[in-house]
Amino acid sequence: MNSITMKKNLKDVLNITWKAGVSLIGLLVLILLVRIGSRWCHYYTGRAEWRDKTLSANIVVRAYNSGKVRVYNKQTKRYTTPKLCWVAGTPKRDSLTVFCDRDGYRGFLNVNTGEIVIPAQYGKAWVFSEGLAAVEYDKKKLGFINHDNEMVIEDVAHESGFFDYVFKDGFCTVMIWDDKTDERIYSVYSRKTLGKVGEYHYINQLERSSYMIARSDEGYWLLDSVYESVFDEPYDYMEEVNAADGVFATRNYVKQYFDFDGTLLEPFVIDGIERLNYVTGLTDASSEYDQDVVLEFEPDLVAYRVNDNYGLMNAHTGKIITLARYGEIYMISKELLRAEVNYSNNESVLLDRNGKEISE
C-alpha cells in the first residue's frame, strides 16, 4: 500500500469518526433536552396528589404542581371544571362551596356533583351556609345571595378581613370597626327575616346554655338563642353565674341574681366585704423611721363591693347605708370618710358616718 492510499484511508477514518462523534453529541443533547422538557412538563402540568382534597363521596379536588387545581368526578371519571386557583372545603351547613378562577374571581360549585352552579364573578365570597352566602360586589360592598344567585340582603357594613360570614342556627354576625367609639360593632342578621335583628359592641355565648350576654349603646342584655331579649330594659352590667345557671345583673349600683327566664332569685348580691380603719397615731420610737402607724378598726361600718364599686353597710344589721357607687372608701377619722368618685382624676367626696356627702 503506497503512502497516497494510506493517507486517503486515514482521512476516511477521521471523517467517519468526526461524524460519529458529532452524531453522538447530538444524541446526548437530544436526550438531555427530552429529560429537561419532561421534568419541566411534569413540574407545570404534573399532579401533586398530596394536595388533593375530598369534597364528597365522588367529588375530589385534584392538585397540580403548578399550584392550580381541578375538580374531578370519580363516578363519571371526568373533570367538571377547568383549572382553578383553589376550591374551599365542604361547608358544614350547605352543599355549595367557593372556588377562585384563574383571574381571581369567586364563584360557587356543588360539592356533591362538582358542577359550577354560580360562575366566578365576585371579588370575595364565603361558603354557603343554610342557603345563603356572603359575597363582596361593586368595590367591596357586602351582601348575601341565595342558591339562585339572587341578592337577598344588600349593602351590609363590614370589615373586609379574615372573618367567616356564615349563618349558624339562622343567624350571621357581621363585624365592623367603629372609629367613634374605637370598638367593634357586631351586627346580627336573620335568615328568616333577611334583615338585621340587633347591633352590639359585645356578644358572649354562655358556656352551659344557649343564652348570650350582649352590650349595646343602651346597656347589657340577656339574649336567647334567637336573639330575643329576656328583659324589657337593659342593665348597667351583666355577667354569667359560674356556679349555677343564671346571670348577675346590675342596675343603679344594685346587683341581682336571675335565672335564664328572667325570674329573680336573689334581690341583693354583693361581691365582698372590706373592714374599715383609721389612723389614731404613731408608736413611740427614737427615730421617725422606726415609728409604726397605730390603727383603730371601725366596728360599726364596713365597705361592701359590687363589681368594682363600693358602698357603706352597717356591720351589725347588714343595712345598706349608701349604694355601691363609689370607688375605694377610706376612713379619715372616726366620724369622716373619703369616697372616690372618679378614680382616673383622683376625685373624691367626704362622707359622714350616715353616708351623707359633706359640702362646704
HULIN-V757926 format. One record per residue. N is the residue number from 1. RES is the residue in one letter. OMEGA is omega in whole degrees, 0 to 359 (999 if undefined). Layout:
n	res	omega
N	RES	OMEGA
N	RES	OMEGA
//
This chain:
n	res	omega
1	M	182
2	N	185
3	S	180
4	I	180
5	T	179
6	M	179
7	K	180
8	K	179
9	N	179
10	L	179
11	K	178
12	D	179
13	V	179
14	L	180
15	N	179
16	I	180
17	T	180
18	W	180
19	K	178
20	A	179
21	G	178
22	V	179
23	S	180
24	L	178
25	I	178
26	G	178
27	L	179
28	L	177
29	V	179
30	L	179
31	I	180
32	L	179
33	L	179
34	V	181
35	R	177
36	I	179
37	G	178
38	S	179
39	R	178
40	W	179
41	C	180
42	H	181
43	Y	185
44	Y	182
45	T	183
46	G	184
47	R	173
48	A	189
49	E	182
50	W	178
51	R	178
52	D	182
53	K	179
54	T	178
55	L	178
56	S	185
57	A	184
58	N	187
59	I	178
60	V	174
61	V	180
62	R	184
63	A	180
64	Y	179
65	N	180
66	S	183
67	G	179
68	K	178
69	V	178
70	R	183
71	V	185
72	Y	176
73	N	182
74	K	182
75	Q	180
76	T	181
77	K	177
78	R	175
79	Y	182
80	T	180
81	T	167
82	P	177
83	K	184
84	L	176
85	C	178
86	W	174
87	V	179
88	A	181
89	G	180
90	T	179
91	P	179
92	K	188
93	R	178
94	D	182
95	S	181
96	L	178
97	T	185
98	V	168
99	F	178
100	C	181
101	D	186
102	R	176
103	D	177
104	G	179
105	Y	183
106	R	173
107	G	184
108	F	176
109	L	181
110	N	184
111	V	180
112	N	179
113	T	184
114	G	184
115	E	174
116	I	181
117	V	175
118	I	183
119	P	180
120	A	183
121	Q	185
122	Y	178
123	G	174
124	K	179
125	A	177
126	W	183
127	V	175
128	F	175
129	S	180
130	E	174
131	G	181
132	L	178
133	A	177
134	A	178
135	V	172
136	E	183
137	Y	177
138	D	176
139	K	170
140	K	166
141	K	179
142	L	175
143	G	178
144	F	179
145	I	174
146	N	183
147	H	179
148	D	180
149	N	176
150	E	180
151	M	185
152	V	173
153	I	187
154	E	170
155	D	179
156	V	176
157	A	185
158	H	170
159	E	180
160	S	182
161	G	184
162	F	179
163	F	179
164	D	179
165	Y	182
166	V	179
167	F	175
168	K	181
169	D	173
170	G	184
171	F	178
172	C	179
173	T	180
174	V	185
175	M	174
176	I	179
177	W	179
178	D	182
179	D	182
180	K	181
181	T	182
182	D	180
183	E	172
184	R	172
185	I	180
186	Y	178
187	S	183
188	V	180
189	Y	183
190	S	175
191	R	182
192	K	183
193	T	183
194	L	179
195	G	181
196	K	181
197	V	179
198	G	179
199	E	189
200	Y	173
201	H	187
202	Y	174
203	I	180
204	N	176
205	Q	181
206	L	190
207	E	189
208	R	181
209	S	178
210	S	181
211	Y	181
212	M	169
213	I	182
214	A	177
215	R	176
216	S	176
217	D	182
218	E	182
219	G	184
220	Y	181
221	W	169
222	L	184
223	L	175
224	D	187
225	S	178
226	V	174
227	Y	171
228	E	182
229	S	177
230	V	182
231	F	180
232	D	182
233	E	181
234	P	175
235	Y	180
236	D	179
237	Y	181
238	M	178
239	E	180
240	E	174
241	V	187
242	N	186
243	A	182
244	A	178
245	D	180
246	G	181
247	V	167
248	F	179
249	A	183
250	T	175
251	R	181
252	N	175
253	Y	177
254	V	180
255	K	179
256	Q	182
257	Y	181
258	F	167
259	D	190
260	F	177
261	D	176
262	G	179
263	T	180
264	L	180
265	L	178
266	E	184
267	P	182
268	F	183
269	V	175
270	I	183
271	D	181
272	G	180
273	I	175
274	E	178
275	R	180
276	L	176
277	N	179
278	Y	184
279	V	177
280	T	179
281	G	180
282	L	176
283	T	177
284	D	179
285	A	181
286	S	181
287	S	180
288	E	180
289	Y	180
290	D	182
291	Q	175
292	D	178
293	V	176
294	V	183
295	L	173
296	E	180
297	F	182
298	E	184
299	P	189
300	D	184
301	L	170
302	V	174
303	A	177
304	Y	185
305	R	171
306	V	188
307	N	180
308	D	182
309	N	183
310	Y	173
311	G	180
312	L	180
313	M	173
314	N	186
315	A	184
316	H	185
317	T	185
318	G	180
319	K	180
320	I	179
321	I	174
322	T	172
323	L	181
324	A	183
325	R	180
326	Y	168
327	G	177
328	E	175
329	I	181
330	Y	172
331	M	176
332	I	177
333	S	182
334	K	184
335	E	190
336	L	180
337	L	174
338	R	182
339	A	180
340	E	176
341	V	178
342	N	186
343	Y	184
344	S	180
345	N	179
346	N	179
347	E	180
348	S	177
349	V	177
350	L	179
351	L	169
352	D	184
353	R	178
354	N	178
355	G	180
356	K	179
357	E	182
358	I	178
359	S	181
360	E	999
//
